[in-house]
């Protein structure tokens, strides 16, 4: 559920109120430079895929899909949205056992899937629905070992009866055997590819194209373990998820590769790739718990330089393990294979890429953010793509020896060209919208960059650790992530997510300032106005200011959560120059300095100060210091105790300190119960 309440965020500094007058305290900056391991200090990873039109971060999947469609290499994108029906929600897929026989050169294909499902109730499930595109024919269907007659409901959906109905908690196997011609769809589907080195076959199922090549319940919320057997002609190799359980030499019948994974996987992350690949491997030490790095590349691209680019992923792994925790699938493998898609795809335990190097840091990050923790719906795709894009930015900065300042600079070089839409995807029938580069990738990464700025480094990485611990091996929503971040940081973030994830647009600022001396101290009055489209609302954010004086540079931090607001903070010395958002940590359209206009009266100090506990007998007067000379009207003030009620006071004005002195007519009493 999207909250529309705009309650005061916890990152707002405390306000002291006396009728309509207030003071804002400055907050010290808490943005720390992350520590990067020495092994990450290597710039040799290729800066981006050469086919991408948006360096340095690379192509979005939507751009890559459009590249294929425009060149006639894939059919037009077909909209689809996952139906919410009892047949989908009433079953839990535990395991898929997939077996395929294919010949890339002859475009021959057949296969089967034995799906183990469990009823999840609350009612019995009379039928089971799964997706299988119409180009494939079901040659045999069984449920619980008994033959069943499948019914095609539309181009994608098959339904079979369960006799007797599946009861809650009961498990049953569904066997579906298929033959026909798997097809290309959207980002990929199933592809036959001919190259100078031979014939290849590969799959890319994101977002909902697993049904182009296997019978599948296609729902990110329903992860399952998988076994994938692939029989190919001699001279070919075949890859899939997990570890190689074994190979079987079938002579003239080919060679069978048996892959198995114990880690739950979302259906779009299941893959196969087959062909006359050139293969090589290495061992990643993994702090004494080694696992294999496996690579399968086109023979015509095999070179020492290409192998070096492939192996450089180990350096990225070093950094991500330090920041995000152990590689999530360390009992199996990590690998890269090349395929004819102009970008990358983060299949669980093995990434498909157009070439090694390229967006490999982005795709490796998906093993944590997308594969281990998967977006529950395509509305929440930024939890995959925004996270991987930001991780890639961290890597590229660290690999060149940079820290927080360089990361800020890099992010500002990677701003979305059109940030006016929402990060949260409202229309999941549009593949272009799901994988919108500016919104799901770049603006999504900026949400994380700003969240880190708001809550600080320690809380940010604590949030990522909690996110992994809470939802590793499962799927989650944007609101799930917000709750994790709030818990890990102790900060209320409803308004932050409302504006930056669910809301349109970005802020634009006009600001001005003046220096004031009051109470023997230096103060800065800052006027901040948000001038963006009024329908976008107000973006509550902390704003950092560099105050430059003869004594040096002082970093200030104030909180802004109103369309127009006057903020006051103490400074060490009167500044001669201010720099608004000096590190550009807010994704803002603009920040323009204008002529200053003075705001309403403001309190800058009081004695006793708000929240201070003092003995009632020691307080004979109360003092409130204002930023400017004000006209004192006794009727505008009152003093009230929880025991004595309203206490009459006399008011005097001390011109030198700009202080109002309140003298109670009777001695103050101790607070009740204290």
VORO-491940 format. One record per residue (C-alpha): residue in three letters; chain; x, y, z. Coordinates in steps of 0.2 Angstrom, whole numbers, plus 5000, padded with zeros to 4 digits. Layout:
   type   mol     xx     yy     zz
    ALA     A      X      Y      Z
...
//
This chain:
   type   mol     xx     yy     zz
    UNK     A   5000   5000   5000
    UNK     A   5006   5017   4996
    UNK     A   5005   5029   5011
    UNK     A   4999   5047   5006
    UNK     A   5002   5053   5024
    UNK     A   5014   5067   5025
    UNK     A   5020   5066   5043
    UNK     A   5036   5074   5049
    UNK     A   5051   5063   5045
    UNK     A   5063   5058   5059
    UNK     A   5078   5066   5050
    UNK     A   5070   5083   5053
    UNK     A   5079   5092   5067
    UNK     A   5070   5096   5083
    UNK     A   5059   5112   5084
    UNK     A   5056   5122   5099
    UNK     A   5039   5130   5099
    UNK     A   5032   5145   5108
    UNK     A   5016   5149   5099
    UNK     A   5020   5154   5081
    UNK     A   5039   5156   5084
    UNK     A   5052   5142   5082
    UNK     A   5071   5138   5081
    UNK     A   5079   5125   5070
    UNK     A   5096   5117   5075
    UNK     A   5110   5113   5063
    UNK     A   5114   5095   5060
    UNK     A   5132   5089   5058
    UNK     A   5135   5080   5042
    UNK     A   5136   5061   5043
    UNK     A   5141   5056   5026
    UNK     A   5157   5045   5028
    UNK     A   5168   5039   5014
    UNK     A   5166   5020   5013
    UNK     A   5182   5009   5015
    UNK     A   5187   5000   4999
    UNK     A   5198   4985   4999
    UNK     A   5215   4987   4990
    UNK     A   5210   4973   4978
    UNK     A   5197   4984   4971
    UNK     A   5209   4997   4965
    UNK     A   5210   4992   4947
    UNK     A   5203   5002   4933
    UNK     A   5206   4988   4920
    UNK     A   5188   4983   4919
    UNK     A   5180   4988   4903
    UNK     A   5170   5004   4905
    UNK     A   5154   4999   4896
    UNK     A   5147   4988   4883
    UNK     A   5152   4995   4866
    UNK     A   5134   4993   4859
    UNK     A   5126   5004   4873
    UNK     A   5120   5021   4869
    UNK     A   5121   5028   4887
    UNK     A   5139   5026   4894
    UNK     A   5146   5024   4907
    UNK     A   5132   5014   4915
    UNK     A   5127   5004   4900
    UNK     A   5111   5000   4892
    UNK     A   5095   4996   4900
    UNK     A   5086   4980   4895
    UNK     A   5072   4990   4887
    UNK     A   5085   4999   4876
    UNK     A   5093   4982   4872
    UNK     A   5076   4975   4868
    UNK     A   5072   4990   4857
    UNK     A   5088   4987   4848
    UNK     A   5083   4970   4843
    UNK     A   5066   4974   4838
    UNK     A   5072   4989   4827
    UNK     A   5083   4977   4818
    UNK     A   5070   4964   4815
    UNK     A   5079   4952   4827
    UNK     A   5064   4950   4838
    UNK     A   5046   4952   4837
    UNK     A   5037   4968   4844
    UNK     A   5035   4968   4862
    UNK     A   5019   4960   4868
    UNK     A   5011   4967   4884
    UNK     A   5007   4956   4898
    UNK     A   5002   4958   4916
    UNK     A   5001   4944   4929
    UNK     A   4984   4939   4934
    UNK     A   4979   4938   4952
    UNK     A   4968   4923   4953
    UNK     A   4966   4908   4965
    UNK     A   4974   4896   4953
    UNK     A   4990   4907   4954
    UNK     A   4989   4911   4972
    UNK     A   4983   4893   4978
    UNK     A   4999   4884   4974
    UNK     A   5017   4885   4980
    UNK     A   5030   4878   4967
    UNK     A   5043   4869   4977
    UNK     A   5054   4862   4962
    UNK     A   5055   4861   4943
    UNK     A   5064   4846   4935
    UNK     A   5067   4852   4917
    UNK     A   5074   4841   4903
    UNK     A   5078   4847   4886
    UNK     A   5085   4839   4870
    UNK     A   5090   4852   4857
    UNK     A   5100   4854   4841
    UNK     A   5106   4872   4838
    UNK     A   5111   4869   4820
    UNK     A   5094   4860   4816
    UNK     A   5083   4871   4827
    UNK     A   5076   4855   4835
    UNK     A   5069   4856   4852
    UNK     A   5059   4845   4864
    UNK     A   5057   4845   4883
    UNK     A   5048   4842   4899
    UNK     A   5045   4849   4916
    UNK     A   5040   4839   4932
    UNK     A   5034   4853   4944
    UNK     A   5031   4849   4962
    UNK     A   5018   4860   4969
    UNK     A   5010   4861   4987
    UNK     A   4993   4868   4991
    UNK     A   4993   4884   5001
    UNK     A   4975   4886   5004
    UNK     A   4964   4891   5013
    UNK     A   4954   4881   5000
    UNK     A   4957   4866   4990
    UNK     A   4964   4869   4973
    UNK     A   4953   4861   4959
    UNK     A   4965   4866   4944
    UNK     A   4982   4872   4941
    UNK     A   4987   4885   4928
    UNK     A   5004   4888   4920
    UNK     A   5011   4898   4906
    UNK     A   5017   4890   4889
    UNK     A   5017   4900   4873
    UNK     A   5006   4893   4859
    UNK     A   5021   4889   4848
    UNK     A   5024   4874   4859
    UNK     A   5013   4859   4860
    UNK     A   5010   4848   4875
    UNK     A   5013   4830   4870
    UNK     A   5009   4822   4887
    UNK     A   5002   4829   4903
    UNK     A   5000   4820   4920
    UNK     A   4995   4826   4938
    UNK     A   4999   4815   4952
    UNK     A   5004   4801   4940
    UNK     A   4987   4801   4931
    UNK     A   4984   4807   4913
    UNK     A   4975   4824   4912
    UNK     A   4969   4834   4897
    UNK     A   4976   4852   4896
    UNK     A   4965   4866   4891
    UNK     A   4973   4882   4882
    UNK     A   4964   4897   4889
    UNK     A   4974   4910   4878
    UNK     A   4990   4911   4869
    UNK     A   5000   4909   4885
    UNK     A   4989   4900   4898
    UNK     A   4986   4882   4901
    UNK     A   4974   4874   4914
    UNK     A   4973   4856   4920
    UNK     A   4961   4849   4932
    UNK     A   4968   4842   4949
    UNK     A   4958   4826   4953
    UNK     A   4955   4825   4967
    UNK     A   4958   4844   4971
    UNK     A   4974   4848   4980
    UNK     A   4972   4851   4998
    UNK     A   4981   4864   5009
    UNK     A   4998   4857   5013
    UNK     A   4997   4842   5001
    UNK     A   5011   4840   4988
    UNK     A   5008   4834   4970
    UNK     A   5019   4832   4954
    UNK     A   5013   4839   4937
    UNK     A   5022   4832   4922
    UNK     A   5021   4841   4906
    UNK     A   5030   4836   4890
    UNK     A   5032   4848   4875
    UNK     A   5038   4849   4857
    UNK     A   5038   4862   4844
    UNK     A   5047   4879   4840
    UNK     A   5052   4890   4855
    UNK     A   5051   4908   4850
    UNK     A   5059   4925   4853
    UNK     A   5049   4938   4863
    UNK     A   5052   4955   4870
    UNK     A   5070   4955   4878
    UNK     A   5074   4937   4872
    UNK     A   5063   4922   4875
    UNK     A   5072   4908   4866
    UNK     A   5085   4912   4853
    UNK     A   5093   4901   4839
    UNK     A   5109   4910   4834
    UNK     A   5121   4907   4820
    UNK     A   5139   4914   4821
    UNK     A   5155   4911   4811
    UNK     A   5160   4898   4825
    UNK     A   5144   4888   4824
    UNK     A   5126   4887   4830
    UNK     A   5120   4892   4847
    UNK     A   5104   4892   4858
    UNK     A   5101   4903   4873
    UNK     A   5086   4910   4883
    UNK     A   5082   4926   4891
    UNK     A   5065   4925   4901
    UNK     A   5064   4942   4909
    UNK     A   5051   4949   4912
    UNK     A   5038   4935   4908
    UNK     A   5045   4925   4894
    UNK     A   5050   4909   4903
    UNK     A   5034   4902   4895
    UNK     A   5042   4903   4878
    UNK     A   5052   4888   4881
    UNK     A   5046   4878   4897
    UNK     A   5029   4875   4906
    UNK     A   5030   4887   4921
    UNK     A   5021   4896   4934
    UNK     A   5028   4913   4931
    UNK     A   5028   4923   4947
    UNK     A   5042   4931   4955
    UNK     A   5034   4928   4972
    UNK     A   5035   4909   4970
    UNK     A   5054   4904   4970
    UNK     A   5058   4886   4968
    UNK     A   5074   4874   4967
    UNK     A   5078   4868   4949
    UNK     A   5086   4854   4940
    UNK     A   5090   4857   4922
    UNK     A   5096   4843   4910
    UNK     A   5101   4848   4892
    UNK     A   5106   4836   4879
    UNK     A   5115   4843   4864
    UNK     A   5125   4836   4849
    UNK     A   5143   4831   4852
    UNK     A   5155   4846   4851
    UNK     A   5143   4857   4860
    UNK     A   5142   4862   4878
    UNK     A   5127   4867   4888
    UNK     A   5125   4878   4904
    UNK     A   5111   4882   4916
    UNK     A   5109   4887   4934
    UNK     A   5119   4879   4949
    UNK     A   5132   4866   4949
    UNK     A   5136   4853   4936
    UNK     A   5130   4836   4943
    UNK     A   5137   4827   4929
    UNK     A   5138   4823   4910
    UNK     A   5132   4808   4901
    UNK     A   5140   4803   4884
    UNK     A   5126   4796   4874
    UNK     A   5137   4793   4859
    UNK     A   5128   4797   4843
    UNK     A   5114   4803   4854
    UNK     A   5124   4818   4860
    UNK     A   5130   4823   4877
    UNK     A   5119   4827   4892
    UNK     A   5123   4840   4904
    UNK     A   5114   4839   4921
    UNK     A   5114   4855   4931
    UNK     A   5106   4857   4949
    UNK     A   5103   4871   4961
    UNK     A   5098   4870   4979
    UNK     A   5095   4889   4980
    UNK     A   5077   4895   4977
    UNK     A   5076   4904   4960
    UNK     A   5063   4915   4952
    UNK     A   5057   4908   4935
    UNK     A   5064   4922   4925
    UNK     A   5081   4919   4931
    UNK     A   5081   4901   4925
    UNK     A   5091   4899   4909
    UNK     A   5100   4888   4896
    UNK     A   5114   4891   4884
    UNK     A   5121   4879   4872
    UNK     A   5133   4879   4858
    UNK     A   5152   4876   4853
    UNK     A   5158   4888   4866
    UNK     A   5176   4890   4871
    UNK     A   5176   4887   4890
    UNK     A   5189   4890   4904
    UNK     A   5188   4892   4923
    UNK     A   5196   4899   4938
    UNK     A   5194   4897   4957
    UNK     A   5189   4911   4968
    UNK     A   5197   4909   4985
    UNK     A   5182   4916   4994
    UNK     A   5191   4918   5011
    UNK     A   5196   4900   5011
    UNK     A   5179   4893   5005
    UNK     A   5183   4892   4986
    UNK     A   5170   4891   4972
    UNK     A   5172   4890   4953
    UNK     A   5172   4905   4941
    UNK     A   5166   4897   4924
    UNK     A   5167   4906   4907
    UNK     A   5159   4901   4890
    UNK     A   5163   4913   4876
    UNK     A   5162   4913   4857
    UNK     A   5177   4905   4850
    UNK     A   5180   4919   4838
    UNK     A   5181   4931   4852
    UNK     A   5193   4920   4862
    UNK     A   5209   4930   4866
    UNK     A   5221   4933   4881
    UNK     A   5213   4951   4882
    UNK     A   5195   4944   4882
    UNK     A   5200   4931   4896
    UNK     A   5207   4944   4906
    UNK     A   5192   4955   4905
    UNK     A   5181   4940   4910
    UNK     A   5193   4936   4925
    UNK     A   5192   4954   4931
    UNK     A   5175   4950   4938
    UNK     A   5185   4942   4953
    UNK     A   5190   4960   4958
    UNK     A   5172   4966   4958
    UNK     A   5168   4951   4968
    UNK     A   5181   4956   4981
    UNK     A   5172   4973   4983
    UNK     A   5154   4967   4984
    UNK     A   5158   4954   4996
    UNK     A   5166   4967   5008
    UNK     A   5151   4979   5006
    UNK     A   5136   4967   5004
    UNK     A   5141   4951   5012
    UNK     A   5147   4934   5005
    UNK     A   5143   4929   4987
    UNK     A   5125   4922   4989
    UNK     A   5128   4906   4979
    UNK     A   5145   4901   4985
    UNK     A   5141   4883   4986
    UNK     A   5138   4883   4967
    UNK     A   5147   4894   4955
    UNK     A   5148   4911   4947
    UNK     A   5150   4912   4928
    UNK     A   5148   4922   4912
    UNK     A   5143   4916   4895
    UNK     A   5142   4926   4879
    UNK     A   5125   4927   4870
    UNK     A   5118   4938   4856
    UNK     A   5109   4951   4867
    UNK     A   5116   4969   4867
    UNK     A   5118   4970   4885
    UNK     A   5118   4958   4900
    UNK     A   5106   4947   4910
    UNK     A   5109   4941   4927
    UNK     A   5103   4923   4927
    UNK     A   5106   4916   4944
    UNK     A   5124   4909   4946
    UNK     A   5128   4913   4928
    UNK     A   5127   4930   4919
    UNK     A   5124   4931   4900
    UNK     A   5133   4946   4892
    UNK     A   5137   4952   4874
    UNK     A   5155   4951   4879
    UNK     A   5166   4950   4895
    UNK     A   5169   4966   4903
    UNK     A   5155   4977   4898
    UNK     A   5142   4979   4912
    UNK     A   5149   4964   4922
    UNK     A   5149   4974   4938
    UNK     A   5131   4979   4936
    UNK     A   5126   4961   4932
    UNK     A   5137   4953   4946
    UNK     A   5128   4965   4959
    UNK     A   5111   4957   4953
    UNK     A   5117   4941   4961
    UNK     A   5113   4950   4978
    UNK     A   5100   4962   4972
    UNK     A   5088   4954   4960
    UNK     A   5093   4936   4962
    UNK     A   5095   4933   4981
    UNK     A   5082   4946   4985
    UNK     A   5070   4948   4970
    UNK     A   5057   4961   4966
    UNK     A   5041   4953   4971
    UNK     A   5032   4962   4956
    UNK     A   5038   4971   4941
    UNK     A   5031   4987   4949
    UNK     A   5046   4986   4961
    UNK     A   5059   4983   4947
    UNK     A   5070   4997   4954
    UNK     A   5074   4985   4969
    UNK     A   5084   4975   4955
    UNK     A   5090   4988   4943
    UNK     A   5092   5003   4954
    UNK     A   5102   4993   4966
    UNK     A   5113   4985   4953
    UNK     A   5116   5002   4945
    UNK     A   5121   5010   4961
    UNK     A   5132   4995   4965
    UNK     A   5141   4998   4948
    UNK     A   5143   5016   4952
    UNK     A   5152   5011   4968
    UNK     A   5163   4999   4959
    UNK     A   5168   5011   4946
    UNK     A   5172   5024   4958
    UNK     A   5182   5012   4970
    UNK     A   5191   5004   4955
    UNK     A   5199   5021   4952
    UNK     A   5204   5024   4970
    UNK     A   5189   5036   4974
    UNK     A   5179   5038   4989
    UNK     A   5163   5047   4994
    UNK     A   5167   5063   4984
    UNK     A   5171   5054   4968
    UNK     A   5155   5044   4970
    UNK     A   5145   5060   4971
    UNK     A   5154   5066   4955
    UNK     A   5151   5050   4946
    UNK     A   5132   5050   4951
    UNK     A   5130   5068   4945
    UNK     A   5138   5063   4928
    UNK     A   5124   5049   4928
    UNK     A   5109   5059   4931
    UNK     A   5093   5053   4922
    UNK     A   5089   5064   4907
    UNK     A   5070   5064   4911
    UNK     A   5068   5061   4930
    UNK     A   5050   5067   4930
    UNK     A   5041   5050   4931
    UNK     A   5040   5038   4946
    UNK     A   5053   5025   4951
    UNK     A   5039   5014   4955
    UNK     A   5031   5006   4939
    UNK     A   5013   5009   4938
    UNK     A   5010   5001   4921
    UNK     A   5018   4983   4921
    UNK     A   5011   4979   4904
    UNK     A   5024   4989   4896
    UNK     A   5041   4982   4895
    UNK     A   5048   4998   4890
    UNK     A   5042   5006   4906
    UNK     A   5047   4992   4917
    UNK     A   5065   4994   4911
    UNK     A   5065   5013   4908
    UNK     A   5084   5017   4909
    UNK     A   5081   5035   4917
    UNK     A   5068   5029   4930
    UNK     A   5071   5011   4935
    UNK     A   5090   5012   4933
    UNK     A   5097   5029   4935
    UNK     A   5083   5037   4946
    UNK     A   5082   5021   4956
    UNK     A   5101   5022   4959
    UNK     A   5099   5040   4965
    UNK     A   5085   5035   4977
    UNK     A   5098   5024   4986
    UNK     A   5112   5037   4984
    UNK     A   5100   5050   4993
    UNK     A   5094   5037   5006
    UNK     A   5112   5034   5010
    UNK     A   5114   5053   5012
    UNK     A   5099   5055   5023
    UNK     A   5102   5040   5035
    UNK     A   5122   5040   5034
    UNK     A   5134   5027   5029
    UNK     A   5133   5015   5044
    UNK     A   5114   5014   5044
    UNK     A   5114   5012   5025
    UNK     A   5125   4997   5024
    UNK     A   5116   4990   5040
    UNK     A   5100   4992   5029
    UNK     A   5107   4982   5015
    UNK     A   5113   4968   5027
    UNK     A   5096   4968   5035
    UNK     A   5088   4967   5018
    UNK     A   5098   4952   5013
    UNK     A   5095   4944   5030
    UNK     A   5076   4946   5030
    UNK     A   5072   4942   5011
    UNK     A   5087   4932   5005
    UNK     A   5080   4918   4995
    UNK     A   5063   4926   4993
    UNK     A   5055   4941   4985
    UNK     A   5050   4958   4992
    UNK     A   5042   4974   4988
    UNK     A   5047   4993   4990
    UNK     A   5037   4994   5006
    UNK     A   5046   4979   5013
    UNK     A   5063   4989   5009
    UNK     A   5056   5005   5017
    UNK     A   5052   4996   5033
    UNK     A   5069   4987   5033
    UNK     A   5078   5004   5031
    UNK     A   5067   5013   5044
    UNK     A   5071   4999   5057
    UNK     A   5090   4998   5053
    UNK     A   5091   5017   5053
    UNK     A   5079   5022   5067
    UNK     A   5072   5035   5054
    UNK     A   5055   5038   5048
    UNK     A   5055   5037   5029
    UNK     A   5037   5037   5023
    UNK     A   5039   5054   5016
    UNK     A   5055   5050   5008
    UNK     A   5048   5035   4998
    UNK     A   5032   5044   4994
    UNK     A   5041   5058   4985
    UNK     A   5056   5049   4978
    UNK     A   5049   5032   4973
    UNK     A   5030   5033   4972
    UNK     A   5030   5052   4967
    UNK     A   5033   5061   4951
    UNK     A   5047   5073   4948
    UNK     A   5062   5081   4957
    UNK     A   5063   5097   4967
    UNK     A   5070   5114   4961
    UNK     A   5076   5126   4973
    UNK     A   5078   5145   4975
    UNK     A   5087   5151   4990
    UNK     A   5094   5166   4999
    UNK     A   5102   5170   5015
    UNK     A   5108   5184   5028
    UNK     A   5120   5184   5042
    UNK     A   5114   5190   5059
    UNK     A   5122   5192   5077
    UNK     A   5110   5189   5091
    UNK     A   5114   5184   5109
    UNK     A   5132   5186   5106
    UNK     A   5133   5173   5093
    UNK     A   5133   5171   5074
    UNK     A   5117   5165   5065
    UNK     A   5113   5161   5047
    UNK     A   5095   5164   5041
    UNK     A   5092   5153   5025
    UNK     A   5077   5155   5015
    UNK     A   5073   5140   5004
    UNK     A   5059   5139   4991
    UNK     A   5054   5123   4981
    UNK     A   5048   5129   4964
    UNK     A   5045   5112   4956
    UNK     A   5028   5108   4948
    UNK     A   5015   5110   4962
    UNK     A   5007   5093   4958
    UNK     A   5023   5085   4963
    UNK     A   5022   5090   4981
    UNK     A   5036   5095   4993
    UNK     A   5052   5085   4994
    UNK     A   5057   5084   5013
    UNK     A   5076   5083   5013
    UNK     A   5091   5088   5023
    UNK     A   5101   5101   5014
    UNK     A   5119   5103   5017
    UNK     A   5127   5121   5015
    UNK     A   5145   5126   5015
    UNK     A   5148   5142   5024
    UNK     A   5164   5150   5019
    UNK     A   5172   5163   5030
    UNK     A   5190   5170   5033
    UNK     A   5191   5156   5046
    UNK     A   5188   5142   5033
    UNK     A   5174   5132   5027
    UNK     A   5160   5125   5039
    UNK     A   5148   5112   5033
    UNK     A   5130   5115   5039
    UNK     A   5115   5104   5038
    UNK     A   5097   5110   5039
    UNK     A   5081   5101   5036
    UNK     A   5068   5107   5023
    UNK     A   5050   5101   5022
    UNK     A   5040   5115   5016
    UNK     A   5037   5124   5000
    UNK     A   5044   5140   5007
    UNK     A   5054   5140   5023
    UNK     A   5065   5151   5033
    UNK     A   5078   5141   5042
    UNK     A   5091   5147   5055
    UNK     A   5107   5139   5061
    UNK     A   5122   5145   5071
    UNK     A   5138   5147   5062
    UNK     A   5156   5149   5069
    UNK     A   5159   5165   5060
    UNK     A   5149   5176   5048
    UNK     A   5151   5168   5031
    UNK     A   5155   5178   5015
    UNK     A   5150   5164   5003
    UNK     A   5138   5150   5004
    UNK     A   5137   5134   4993
    UNK     A   5120   5126   4992
    UNK     A   5121   5107   4992
    UNK     A   5140   5107   4988
    UNK     A   5142   5089   4984
    UNK     A   5125   5089   4974
    UNK     A   5118   5074   4984
    UNK     A   5100   5079   4980
    UNK     A   5093   5075   4963
    UNK     A   5087   5092   4960
    UNK     A   5083   5101   4944
    UNK     A   5091   5117   4949
    UNK     A   5097   5128   4964
    UNK     A   5097   5146   4961
    UNK     A   5102   5160   4973
    UNK     A   5090   5175   4974
    UNK     A   5089   5191   4984
    UNK     A   5084   5188   5002
    UNK     A   5068   5192   5010
    UNK     A   5067   5191   5029
    UNK     A   5055   5179   5036
    UNK     A   5044   5179   5052
    UNK     A   5052   5181   5069
    UNK     A   5062   5166   5075
    UNK     A   5069   5160   5092
    UNK     A   5087   5156   5092
    UNK     A   5090   5152   5111
    UNK     A   5081   5150   5127
    UNK     A   5086   5148   5146
    UNK     A   5082   5135   5151
    UNK     A   5083   5127   5134
    UNK     A   5069   5115   5128
    UNK     A   5069   5098   5136
    UNK     A   5081   5103   5150
    UNK     A   5077   5097   5167
    UNK     A   5080   5109   5181
    UNK     A   5074   5112   5199
    UNK     A   5058   5123   5199
    UNK     A   5065   5133   5214
    UNK     A   5080   5138   5204
    UNK     A   5070   5146   5190
    UNK     A   5065   5164   5194
    UNK     A   5065   5170   5176
    UNK     A   5064   5162   5158
    UNK     A   5074   5170   5144
    UNK     A   5070   5168   5125
    UNK     A   5082   5175   5112
    UNK     A   5076   5181   5095
    UNK     A   5085   5182   5079
    UNK     A   5079   5200   5076
    UNK     A   5071   5214   5086
    UNK     A   5053   5210   5089
    UNK     A   5038   5219   5096
    UNK     A   5033   5210   5112
    UNK     A   5015   5208   5115
    UNK     A   5012   5200   5132
    UNK     A   4996   5192   5125
    UNK     A   5005   5182   5112
    UNK     A   5014   5172   5126
    UNK     A   5008   5161   5140
    UNK     A   5016   5150   5153
    UNK     A   5007   5134   5159
    UNK     A   5011   5120   5170
    UNK     A   5004   5103   5172
    UNK     A   5000   5106   5190
    UNK     A   4997   5124   5192
    UNK     A   4989   5128   5175
    UNK     A   4992   5145   5167
    UNK     A   5004   5156   5177
    UNK     A   5004   5174   5175
    UNK     A   5020   5182   5169
    UNK     A   5027   5199   5166
    UNK     A   5037   5202   5151
    UNK     A   5052   5213   5148
    UNK     A   5064   5216   5133
    UNK     A   5083   5216   5133
    UNK     A   5089   5225   5118
    UNK     A   5107   5221   5118
    UNK     A   5104   5202   5117
    UNK     A   5087   5203   5109
    UNK     A   5079   5193   5123
    UNK     A   5062   5192   5131
    UNK     A   5063   5190   5149
    UNK     A   5048   5181   5157
    UNK     A   5045   5183   5176
    UNK     A   5032   5172   5184
    UNK     A   5020   5180   5196
    UNK     A   5022   5165   5208
    UNK     A   5036   5153   5211
    UNK     A   5035   5138   5199
    UNK     A   5031   5121   5205
    UNK     A   5039   5104   5201
    UNK     A   5032   5094   5187
    UNK     A   5019   5082   5193
    UNK     A   5026   5065   5197
    UNK     A   5044   5071   5195
//
